[in-house]
Amino acid sequence: KLEKKNGRTKKLVQLYLKMNATSTKKSIERCIIHMVELGHTWPNVSFSLLGVVSLLLTFPLVSSICLVILAIRLLRMPEGEMRREPIKNEQKIVSLPTCATHYEFIEGDLDQIVVLVHGFSGDMGHTRPLANLIHENTKASILIYDLVGRGFSSCRGRPHECSLFVSQLTELLLVLNIKTKIHLVGISLGGGVITEFARIFPHSVATISLVAPAGLRLSTGLHAVTKIPILPDILFRCALWSTVVAGLEHEWSEHSSQLLAMLSSYKDRVKFEPALGRSLLSTCRHFPFENLEHSFQMLGKNKIPLLLIWGDQDGTCPIDAAYDIANRLVPHAQLFIINGARHCVYSEFSTTVAQDIVTFLLEQNVNFKTSPKPDDNLLRPRIRYTDCKIKMTTTTLSSSSVAPPGGTTSSLDNIIRTGIDVVTTSSKGIF
């Protein structure tokens, strides 16, 4: 009985050791796989194994050096191509030499094409409300897309210089076979991108509308801080959500449901967009946020119609840059200032911004099929102001109605024919 009992115990011990060995083996495999996924490179595994072996062989100095190098490599941004996996099969993603680019084309009048380019940390979802408003009131075709490393567009690890974004836009237009002159609308970073695009390809541009564009001055020194090694990598890799929230809260004039919705979308993006942090950091390090003065000067020399829209409380791209562009660099530019608005004026006051862009296009004799040409006697002054505190921006342009002397029509028609400002009917007159 004793021998039988000992034999059973021996088998249990052997089974336990075998299971424990299998579990340990699987745990080690999972750790190695996780490390490879985290670092996207096998040298990280080599440094970790070398560090462990050195520690077991009682070489603490070598082990410490290896583990420090490993920690630095893991905290730095991974290398290689990165992209967010598409959610829907109907999403349009085209492979370009620059990157795989996610875009949306709202078809309308193919003779008039408006291209919208979003800002620094946004994606094309940030421009969609503005795009829908412009399309609704002009019936023009609209092109929106995700910049390199944002949204569902991939990032291949190239430095995010201005030329990279210009190349992406150029390639996208070629692939979509767009040969007519286009109307460019750029927001923040996108404003700098389309300004440089217009400098290189002036004959491909009909008009330009810039909403708080980058390229001349920045109030924040974040882009300068990111040029130091290691620390910015840790910040953008491990605390990206906190960094984005800290920035957005200062770019809205008030905390509204729109801001909360944008913060919620950023939370999902930080979670599901693997290239976002790396792209933002590379943009901070390589994009000429304050060195596009020559490109703005060329807009003046080439006489490309230009509209500037700015919030006078913008804490990112200061209002001084707007006056500098309108008075010195591009003397023919129109300037529309929204008093009290900050940098995210394009989201917070999208109806006001869309209204001014559409009217600007009509003033340039753009032949939209559904919109009348404005009366020459009612053309607006070159520099205009409005107050963001008087809000009717929650409705679309076509949802409000102001009856003209001859009957009823859409609100945009009334704005053009009667010179009425829907947003500030009782404030400082614009039109």
N, C-alpha and C positions, 0 to 999 in steps of 0.2 A: 504493500500500500504506500509505504514511504517512497519507494523508487518510482511508483506510478505518479505520485503527487509531485515529486521533484521533476519528473519528465514533463508533466503538464506545465509546471512553473517555468521550466527552461524554454518551452515553446512560446509561452506568453512573453517572456523576456525577449526572445529572438524576434517575435512579431512586433513588439513595442519598439525595439531598436531599428527594425526595418522601416516601420512607419515613421519614426522620428527622423531617420536619415532621409527618407523621401520628402518629408515636410521641410526639412532643412534645405534640401536641394532645391525644392520649388521656391522657397523663400529667397534663396540666393539668386535664382534665375529671375524672379520677379524684380528684385532690387537692381540687377544688371539691366534688365529690359527698361525699367523705369528711368534709370540713369541715362541710357541711350536716348530714350524719348525726350528726356528733359534737356539733354545737351546736344542732341542731334549729331553727335560725333563720337566715334570710337576712342579717340585719345582720352576722353574723360574716363572711360573704363580702364584704360591702361594706367592712368595716374592713380586711380582708386586702388587697383590691384597692387601696384608698386608700393603705395603707401601702406597697405595692409601687410604685405610681405615684409617690408622694412620694419614695421612695428613688431611683427612676430620674431624677426631676427635680431631684435634689440638694437635697431638703428633709428633712434627717435628723431634725430635731426633730419635725416633723409625722409622719414615718414611725415614729419611736420611740413617740410617743403612741398612734398607731393600733395598732401591734403590741402594746403593753402592754394596751390595752383589749381587743384580740382575745384575748390570753392569759388575761385575767381571765374573759372571757365563756366561753371554752372550758373553763376549770377549774371554773367554777360549774356547778351542776346544770342540766340542760336543762329546758325548759318544755314544757307541753302534756301530753296524756294518754299514759301509758306503761303497757305490760302485757307479760307473758310470753305467748308464743303457746302455745295448748293443744297437748299432745302427743297426747292420745287424743280421739276424737270423743265418747266416752261421758262425758267430764268435764262436770259440771254447772256452767254459768256463767250467771248471770242478770244482766241489765242493770238496775241500780238508779240512782236519781237521784244517789246518792253515788258509786258506782263500779260497774264490772262485777265481780261477786262470785262467786268459786269456792267451792262448798260440797259437802258430802256428807251425805246423810240416811240413817242406818241405821234401817230401819223395824223397829218392835217394837210394844209397847203404846202406842197413840196417846193414851191418857189420861194417860200419864206421859212427858214429853219432857224430856230433859236436853240443855242447850246448853253446849258447851265453847268457851271463847275463849282462844286462845294468847297468848304473851307478846310482848315488844318486837321481837325480831328473828326470831321463829319463824314457822312456817306451820302449817297444820292437821295436817301430818304429825307435829308434836311432840305433838299432843293425841290422835292416833289410838290409840296403845297404851292410854292411859288410857280412852279412849272404848270400845274393844273390851272391856276388863275390866269396865267398868260395865255395858255391854250384855249381856255374857255372864252376869253374875250377877244381873241384874234384869229382862232382856228389855224394858227401856224403849226407846223411840225415842231416837236420839242425833242431834244436829245439830252438825257441826263446819264451820268455814269459814275462809278466809284473810282476815285483816284488810286494810284498804286498803294497796295497794302491796306486799303480801307474797304469795309464792306466785304463783298465777295470777289474783289479783285486781288490777284496774288502779289506777292513781293518776292523778288528773286535775289535780294541782298545787295543790289546796287545802291550806291550813295544817292539819296533823294535830293539831287540838285534840281534846279528849275528846268534844266534841259531834259531831265527824265520825264517830268510831267508834260512838257511841251511835246516830246516825242510820242507819249501815249495818246495825246489828243490828235496829233497829226496822223498817226497810224490808224486810229479809230475812224477818222473821217475818210481815209483812203479805203479802208475795208468796207465801210458802208456806202462807198461810191457817192459821197456828197461833194459835188463840184460847184454848186452855186455859192455866192457870197453868204456868209452866215452872220447872225446876230449873236454876239457873245455876251453872256451874263456871268460875272465872276463874283464869288463871295469870299471875303477874307483872303486866305491863301490862293483860292481859285482866281481872285482878281489879279494877283501877281502873275499867275500862270498865263492867263489870257492876254495880259499886257505884253508879256514876252512873246507870246505866239503872234500877236498883231505886229510886233516889231519885225519878226522874221518873215511873216506872210501877210503884209499889209493889203495885198490885192485880193485876199480871200475873206476879208472882214468887211461887213457892211456897217455895223454899229457896235459899240461897246458900252455895257452898263456895269459899273463897278459898285459893289456894296461893301463899304468899309474894307478896301483892299489892302493887302500887305505889299511891301516892296519899297516903302519910303521911310517910315518911322514905326518903332514899337515902343510902347510905354514900359513893357516888362523886359527884364533881362534874362528870362529863362533860356532863350536860345544861346546866350553866351555862357551860362552856367553849364549847359549840357556838353560843352566842348572839353571839359575836364574828364579824365578817365575814371572808370569803374563806378563811381558814385551814381552818375545818371543812369547807368545800366541797371543798377539795383533799384533805383527809384521807379523807372519805367517798366521793370519786369515784376517787381514785388509789390509796388504800391501804385499801379496805374490808375485804378478806380479812384483812389483818394486824390491823386493828382488832377484827374479830369474834373472831379466834383469841385475841388478848390478853384479851378479856373472858371467853370461855368457859372458858379454862383455870383461872380463879379461881372458877368457879361450880360446879365438881364437887369432891367430897370426895376422889376418887382418879382417876388416869388409867386408864381401862378401855377395853374394846372398844366400849362404848356411846358414850363420848366421841369415840373415833376415827371411829366411824360418823357422829356428828353433825357433826364437823369436815369430813368428806368431803362430806356433803350440803350444808354451807354453801359449800364450794368450788364446787360445781355451781351453787348458787343465785346466788352472786356473778357467775358467768359468764353465766348465762342469764336472770336477772331484772333487766331494765334499770331498773326503778323502785325497787329495794331500797335503794340508797344514799340516793337523794333522800327516800324515805319515812322511813328511820331518822333522817336529819338533821332533817327537818321535825318528827318526833315529839319528838326531843330539844329542839327549840326551842319547841314550842308545847304539849306535853302537861303537865298539872299534876301532876308526879310527887310533889310534897309539899304539894299544896293541895286535897286531897279530904276533909279532916277533916269538913266539914259533911255530905258524902254518907254517911260512916260513922256520924255521929251520927243521921242519919235512919233508918238501919237499926235502931238501938236504939229510936228512937221508934215506928217502924212495927212493931216486934216480929217482924221477918222472921227465921226460924230461920237461924242463921249458924254455919258451921264454918270455923275457921282452921287451916291446916296450914303449918308453918314448920320450917326447919332452923335449929338454934341457932347454926350457924357461917355463916349467910348474910352474905356480904360486900357484897351489893347492896341488899337491903331488910333492915335490921338487925332482930334479934329484939326489940329494945325496942319497935318499933312493934306487934308482936303483943301484948305485955303491955298496951300502952296501949289498944289496941282492946278487948281482952277485959275489962280492969278498969275502963276509964273511958267509952269511947265506946259500946260495945255490951255491957253487963254480962251479957246472957243468952247470949253467944257461947260456943261450945265451942272449945277451943284444943288442938291436937295437935302436940307438938314432937318432932322427930326429932333426937336428939342426934348431933352429928358431921356432919350433912348441911348442904349449902350451898344456893345459890339454885336449882340445877337439880334439886331434890328430886323434882319431878314426873316427870323422865325417869330419874333414877338409882334411885329407889325407887318406881316406878310401881305395883307391886303393893300396897305398904304404903299408899300414898296412896289408891288405888282402894278398898281394903278399908275404910279409915276413912270415905270418902265414902259408900259403900253402906250401911254400918252406921248412919251419921248419918241418911241418908234414911229408913231403916226406923224409927229412933227417933222420927221426926217423923210417924209413922203414915201414911207413903206406902204406898199399896196396890199393891205390885208383885205380879204374878201368880205369880211363881216363888219368892218369898222369904217366909219366915215372919216374923211380927212378933216382935221381941225381948221377952224376959221383962222386965217392969218391975223386977224385983228385981235384974237383972243389968245395968242401965243404967250406963254408964261415968261416971267423974267428969268435971266440966266442963273441967278442965285435965289433960292426960295427957302422958306422956313415953314414948319408946322409944329404943333404941340402934341406930343404923344399922350398927354393926359386926357385929351378929348378923344375917346376911343370908339370907333365903330369898326374896328379891325377884326372882330370875330365873325363878321359876315363876309360872303364873297361879293365880288363886284356886281355880279348879276342879280344878287338877291335883294338889294335895296333899290328903291325906285324913286326917281325925282322926275316929275312930269315936266317936259319942255312945253313951250307955248303952243306947239302944234299937236300935242297928244302924248301918248305914252310910248316909251321905248326903254332899252336897257340902261342901267345906271351909267355905264361907260360912255354910251352915246351922249347922255345928258351932260356928263363932265366935259366932253369935248365941245358940244354945241353951245352950252350955256355958260361954261366957265365956272361951274359950281364945284367946290371942293367938298366931296362927300364926307371926308374924315374931319375937316375943321370948318364947317359951314359958318360957325359964329366966331372963329378965332382969327388970327392974322391971315389975311387972304393970300392964297398962293397963286391961283389961276386968274 
